Amino acid sequence: MSTDTVAVLIEHRDGAVTPPSLEALTLARSLGTPIALWLGDAPAADAVARLGEYGASEVRVVGIGDDARLPAKAAAAIAAATEDAPVLVVISTFVTKEIATRLAVLNGAGVVVDAAGASRVDGRIETFQTVFAATWNVRTRIDAERAIVGVRPNTTQASPAENPGDATVTQVEVALPQTRERLVSVEPVEQGEGVPLAEAPVVVSGGRGTNGDYTLIEEFAAVLGGAVGASRDATDEGWISHEHMVGQTGTTVTPALYVACGISGAVHHRGGMQASGTIVAINMDPDAPIFEISDFGVVGSLFDVIPQAIETIKAHRGE
Ligand SMILES: Cc1cc2nc3c(=O)[nH]c(=O)nc-3n(C[C@H](O)[C@H](O)[C@H](O)COP(=O)(O)OP(=O)(O)OC[C@H]3O[C@@H](n4cnc5c(N)ncnc54)[C@H](O)[C@@H]3O)c2cc1C
């Protein structure tokens, strides 16, 4: 087993490599020699070129079709295709966390999910992350021979490799186990426009303080190139769909910039956004708990503050 091969499970959408995959490859370069693992139909030349640009020396294609959607089969396929790679990096999602833990059972790896980064210390992989609603910073060393690291989107700045080469494409055949689950049909859920909430580098969220009017939140998010989030109270009111909910029972986000508008900052909400890079809060109540974790706070009505912020940003850009 080569000691410094780091496999990266590539997330792709409609054949295109997603931004978090480029972040994961960038992180993998700091841990060893990255190879890209691609589950699904063979990638197009531009996707292979992109993976090479970000440091993948090889793109290993495992053509298991829709079975890639079944974590038990995906884990078995990855175990077979990465026997020579002691480290695997995946992007932390509900699905990859299940794959990672099943894979760890198969190959004896130590596994950490939701990491904000990783490094190699004395030959071992160390990860860092925030836990318990971002109230603790934790470093974890994986002492097993194999390591699986799930990294959150937006925690590594993606950058192309300094000396990129052409990635070779290898097709890998794997035998899949018989499982008691089987896919009956696959129907893509209608996605809203723009960047998915969990991956967005900027999230602008609105809560009960919007009083149900998301026009300004959407406009602000569009100006900042971000996604729209919401508190649970807002989604429970039916003001915006549940897929926008941020928090303990919603999506966990770690954008570079999180803007909370008319959100009090209840612990359940904080649990899903507190690890964001910079937190900005707009709230009428100077004692709102959200200000305790904010880097910048504006006391005022979002209906007054957001239009001024949009105007100032546009003026700054000369628009
Ligand atoms: C088991 C459990 C799980 C939960 N999971 C989640 C979760 O995942 N995500 C989540 O968000 N919540 C979750 N909750 C709910 C959570 O506890 C809070 O009730 C919720 O987050 C409050 O939403 P809010 O901040 O929008 O509303 P509120 O707490 O009512 O706060 C509204 C805020 O808006 C401000 N405001 C009002 N008008 C304006 C204005 N014009 N301009 C600016 N500010 C204004 C007010 O000062 C106030 O601070 C959960 C609760 C439970 C029990």
Ligand as a Chemical Component Dictionary entry (heavy atoms), coordinates in Angstrom:
data_LIG
# 
_chem_comp.id                   LIG 
_chem_comp.type                 NON-POLYMER 
_chem_comp.pdbx_formal_charge   0 
_chem_comp.three_letter_code    LIG 
# 
loop_
_chem_comp_atom.comp_id 
_chem_comp_atom.atom_id 
_chem_comp_atom.alt_atom_id 
_chem_comp_atom.type_symbol 
_chem_comp_atom.charge 
_chem_comp_atom.model_Cartn_x 
_chem_comp_atom.model_Cartn_y 
_chem_comp_atom.model_Cartn_z 
_chem_comp_atom.pdbx_ordinal 
LIG C1  C1  C 0 -36.237 20.039 18.881 1  
LIG C2  C2  C 0 -36.191 21.389 18.223 2  
LIG C3  C3  C 0 -35.452 21.527 17.069 3  
LIG C4  C4  C 0 -35.365 22.773 16.440 4  
LIG N1  N1  N 0 -34.628 22.901 15.301 5  
LIG C5  C5  C 0 -34.485 24.119 14.732 6  
LIG C6  C6  C 0 -33.679 24.300 13.577 7  
LIG O1  O1  O 0 -33.103 23.365 13.021 8  
LIG N2  N2  N 0 -33.556 25.554 13.081 9  
LIG C7  C7  C 0 -34.174 26.640 13.640 10 
LIG O2  O2  O 0 -34.010 27.760 13.121 11 
LIG N3  N3  N 0 -34.958 26.481 14.712 12 
LIG C8  C8  C 0 -35.139 25.260 15.259 13 
LIG N4  N4  N 0 -35.955 25.119 16.347 14 
LIG C9  C9  C 0 -36.745 26.289 16.781 15 
LIG C10 C10 C 0 -35.927 27.254 17.614 16 
LIG O3  O3  O 0 -35.876 26.818 18.946 17 
LIG C11 C11 C 0 -36.526 28.681 17.539 18 
LIG O4  O4  O 0 -37.870 28.628 17.930 19 
LIG C12 C12 C 0 -36.443 29.304 16.151 20 
LIG O5  O5  O 0 -35.140 29.198 15.635 21 
LIG C13 C13 C 0 -36.834 30.794 16.251 22 
LIG O6  O6  O 0 -36.943 31.314 14.961 23 
LIG P1  P1  P 0 -36.757 32.861 14.738 24 
LIG O7  O7  O 0 -35.435 33.300 15.257 25 
LIG O8  O8  O 0 -37.079 33.146 13.309 26 
LIG O9  O9  O 0 -37.955 33.491 15.586 27 
LIG P2  P2  P 0 -37.931 34.280 16.942 28 
LIG O10 O10 O 0 -37.226 33.553 18.005 29 
LIG O11 O11 O 0 -39.359 34.672 17.189 30 
LIG O12 O12 O 0 -37.068 35.581 16.632 31 
LIG C14 C14 C 0 -37.453 36.563 15.722 32 
LIG C15 C15 C 0 -36.434 37.676 15.833 33 
LIG O13 O13 O 0 -36.700 38.655 14.843 34 
LIG C16 C16 C 0 -36.453 39.945 15.413 35 
LIG N5  N5  N 0 -37.214 40.895 14.602 36 
LIG C17 C17 C 0 -38.550 41.092 14.574 37 
LIG N6  N6  N 0 -38.871 42.003 13.639 38 
LIG C18 C18 C 0 -37.702 42.392 13.061 39 
LIG C19 C19 C 0 -37.368 43.294 12.012 40 
LIG N7  N7  N 0 -38.305 43.972 11.329 41 
LIG N8  N8  N 0 -36.062 43.441 11.689 42 
LIG C20 C20 C 0 -35.081 42.756 12.360 43 
LIG N9  N9  N 0 -35.356 41.883 13.360 44 
LIG C21 C21 C 0 -36.643 41.685 13.688 45 
LIG C22 C22 C 0 -36.865 39.828 16.858 46 
LIG O14 O14 O 0 -36.190 40.802 17.646 47 
LIG C23 C23 C 0 -36.430 38.391 17.190 48 
LIG O15 O15 O 0 -35.119 38.379 17.717 49 
LIG C24 C24 C 0 -36.056 23.886 16.974 50 
LIG C25 C25 C 0 -36.796 23.724 18.138 51 
LIG C26 C26 C 0 -36.863 22.500 18.767 52 
LIG C27 C27 C 0 -37.671 22.356 20.028 53 
# 
loop_
_chem_comp_bond.comp_id 
_chem_comp_bond.atom_id_1 
_chem_comp_bond.atom_id_2 
_chem_comp_bond.value_order 
_chem_comp_bond.pdbx_ordinal 
LIG C1  C2  SING 1  
LIG C2  C3  SING 2  
LIG C2  C26 DOUB 3  
LIG C3  C4  DOUB 4  
LIG C4  N1  SING 5  
LIG C4  C24 SING 6  
LIG N1  C5  DOUB 7  
LIG C5  C6  SING 8  
LIG C5  C8  SING 9  
LIG C6  O1  DOUB 10 
LIG C6  N2  SING 11 
LIG N2  C7  SING 12 
LIG C7  O2  DOUB 13 
LIG C7  N3  SING 14 
LIG N3  C8  DOUB 15 
LIG C8  N4  SING 16 
LIG N4  C9  SING 17 
LIG N4  C24 SING 18 
LIG C9  C10 SING 19 
LIG C10 O3  SING 20 
LIG C10 C11 SING 21 
LIG C11 O4  SING 22 
LIG C11 C12 SING 23 
LIG C12 O5  SING 24 
LIG C12 C13 SING 25 
LIG C13 O6  SING 26 
LIG O6  P1  SING 27 
LIG P1  O7  DOUB 28 
LIG P1  O8  SING 29 
LIG P1  O9  SING 30 
LIG O9  P2  SING 31 
LIG P2  O10 DOUB 32 
LIG P2  O11 SING 33 
LIG P2  O12 SING 34 
LIG O12 C14 SING 35 
LIG C14 C15 SING 36 
LIG C15 O13 SING 37 
LIG C15 C23 SING 38 
LIG O13 C16 SING 39 
LIG C16 N5  SING 40 
LIG C16 C22 SING 41 
LIG N5  C17 SING 42 
LIG N5  C21 SING 43 
LIG C17 N6  DOUB 44 
LIG N6  C18 SING 45 
LIG C18 C19 SING 46 
LIG C18 C21 DOUB 47 
LIG C19 N7  SING 48 
LIG C19 N8  DOUB 49 
LIG N8  C20 SING 50 
LIG C20 N9  DOUB 51 
LIG N9  C21 SING 52 
LIG C22 O14 SING 53 
LIG C22 C23 SING 54 
LIG C23 O15 SING 55 
LIG C24 C25 DOUB 56 
LIG C25 C26 SING 57 
LIG C26 C27 SING 58 
# 
